[in-house]
Amino acid sequence: MSDLLIRQSLESDVAAITAIYGKHVLSGTSSFELDAPSVAEIRRRRESILASGLPYFVAECEGSVIGHAYAALYRPRPAYRFTVEDSIYLDPAYVGKGIGRRLLGELICACERGHWLQMIAVIGDSANTASIRLHEALGFCHAGVFRSVGWKFDRWLDTVLMQRALGAGDRESPLQQQLNTLKRDD
């Protein structure tokens, strides 16, 4: 798509983000939420992510937001401070057109520019092969499957775990990576 723009999300994008995510909640298994969150709730979540210094992108085509991707802290405990979890959702009409790959690629690059060293994908439903293949194509490896941990649409759902190193990942300590970055910047 030549007219596709990947950019930082804006406050004015929240309604479109809410609509896209709501479709996934109400009709799909990529999210284990059962009720679509309100615009106010999505606004609160977005603000929390941005306040943590994490990236939150949208894909825009012909002036309309058609997808979004963001990184959130994987877990709140301090030992996890170098690990993020990605989330990516597209308007169903735009799936399979390479937009997810561009969004996730930009998200990975943004996180690598930060201090994060690992990215986790927690993929709802082991039958979500499009998301699994997208993550594989961008360097994620399978880390495991939690079988039958979600109940939605009157059936059990798995969660697929995937992981990707950011930058040097675990080949160096976080302190050594910061020092190397400072040397490169000199």
C-alpha positions in Angstrom: 0.0 0.0 0.0 1.8 3.1 -1.2 -0.5 5.5 0.7 0.1 3.8 4.1 1.4 5.9 6.9 2.8 4.5 10.1 2.9 7.2 12.8 2.7 7.8 16.5 -0.9 7.6 17.7 -2.7 10.8 18.7 -5.5 11.6 21.1 -7.7 12.1 18.1 -7.1 8.4 17.1 -8.6 6.9 20.2 -12.1 6.5 18.8 -10.8 4.7 15.7 -8.5 2.5 17.9 -11.5 1.7 20.1 -13.6 0.7 17.2 -10.9 -1.6 15.7 -10.2 -3.3 19.0 -13.9 -3.6 19.8 -14.4 -5.6 16.6 -11.7 -8.1 17.7 -13.1 -8.4 21.2 -16.7 -9.0 20.1 -16.0 -11.3 17.1 -12.6 -12.8 17.5 -10.3 -14.7 19.8 -7.1 -12.6 19.5 -8.3 -10.8 22.7 -9.6 -12.7 25.7 -11.7 -9.7 26.8 -15.4 -10.4 26.6 -16.8 -6.9 26.5 -15.5 -4.2 24.3 -13.9 -1.4 26.3 -15.1 2.2 26.1 -13.4 5.1 24.4 -12.5 6.4 27.9 -10.9 3.1 28.9 -8.9 2.9 25.7 -7.8 6.5 26.2 -6.7 5.6 29.8 -4.7 2.5 28.5 -3.0 4.5 25.8 -2.1 7.3 28.2 -0.6 4.8 30.6 1.5 3.2 27.8 2.8 6.6 26.7 3.5 7.7 30.3 5.8 4.7 30.5 7.8 6.0 27.6 6.6 3.1 25.3 5.6 3.5 21.7 2.0 3.4 20.4 1.6 3.5 16.7 -1.3 3.7 14.2 -1.5 2.7 10.5 -3.3 5.3 8.5 -4.6 4.9 5.0 -6.3 7.8 3.1 -6.8 9.7 6.3 -8.4 6.8 8.3 -6.8 4.8 11.1 -6.9 1.1 10.0 -4.7 -0.5 12.7 -2.6 0.1 15.8 0.3 -1.5 17.6 1.9 -0.7 20.9 4.3 -2.1 23.4 3.5 -2.4 27.1 5.6 -3.5 30.0 5.5 -7.3 30.2 5.0 -7.3 33.9 5.2 -4.7 36.7 8.0 -6.2 38.8 11.4 -4.5 38.5 13.2 -7.5 37.2 11.0 -7.4 34.0 11.9 -3.8 33.3 13.8 -4.7 30.1 11.0 -6.8 28.6 7.9 -5.6 26.7 4.8 -7.2 25.2 3.6 -6.2 21.8 -0.1 -5.9 20.8 -1.3 -5.3 17.2 -4.8 -5.1 15.8 -5.9 -4.3 12.3 -9.3 -3.4 10.8 -10.4 -6.8 9.4 -10.8 -5.3 5.9 -7.0 -4.7 5.8 -5.7 -8.0 7.1 -3.3 -9.8 4.7 -2.0 -6.7 3.0 1.4 -6.3 4.8 0.2 -3.6 7.1 0.7 -5.7 10.2 4.3 -6.5 9.2 5.0 -2.7 8.8 3.3 -1.8 12.1 5.1 -4.5 14.1 8.4 -3.8 12.3 8.2 -0.1 13.3 7.2 -1.1 16.9 10.3 -3.4 17.1 12.6 -0.6 15.8 11.2 1.9 18.3 11.7 -0.5 21.2 15.2 -1.3 20.1 16.0 2.5 20.2 14.8 2.4 23.9 16.3 0.3 26.7 14.2 -2.8 26.1 16.0 -6.0 25.3 13.2 -8.6 24.9 9.8 -8.6 23.3 7.1 -11.1 24.2 4.1 -11.9 22.1 1.1 -13.4 23.9 -1.1 -14.5 21.1 -4.7 -15.4 21.8 -5.8 -18.7 20.3 -3.4 -21.2 18.8 -5.6 -21.1 15.7 -4.5 -17.5 15.1 -2.1 -18.5 12.4 -1.9 -15.1 10.8 -0.5 -13.5 14.0 1.8 -16.5 14.6 3.2 -16.3 11.1 3.6 -12.5 11.3 5.6 -12.8 14.5 7.7 -15.6 13.0 8.5 -13.5 10.0 9.8 -10.8 12.2 12.1 -13.0 14.2 10.0 -14.2 17.1 10.5 -17.8 18.2 8.0 -20.1 19.9 8.4 -20.1 23.7 5.4 -22.2 24.6 1.7 -22.7 24.6 -0.7 -22.5 27.6 -3.4 -24.9 26.7 -7.1 -24.2 27.4 -6.5 -21.1 29.6 -9.3 -19.0 28.1 -13.0 -19.6 27.7 -14.7 -17.5 25.0 -17.5 -18.3 22.5 -18.3 -21.5 24.4 -14.9 -23.1 23.7 -11.5 -23.4 25.3 -8.7 -21.2 23.8 -4.9 -21.6 24.0 -2.4 -18.8 24.4 0.7 -19.0 22.2 3.9 -17.4 23.7 6.6 -16.1 21.4 9.8 -14.1 22.1 12.2 -12.0 20.2 15.5 -10.3 21.4 15.7 -6.6 20.9 19.2 -5.3 20.0 21.8 -7.5 21.7 19.1 -9.1 23.8 20.7 -11.2 26.5 24.2 -11.4 24.9 25.2 -8.5 27.1 24.1 -7.0 30.4 21.8 -4.0 30.2 24.6 -1.8 31.6 27.1 -3.0 28.9 24.5 -2.3 26.2 24.0 1.3 27.5 27.8 1.9 27.6 28.1 0.6 24.0 25.3 2.9 22.9 27.1 5.9 24.5 30.3 5.0 22.8 28.6 4.8 19.4 27.0 8.2 20.0 30.4 9.8 20.6 
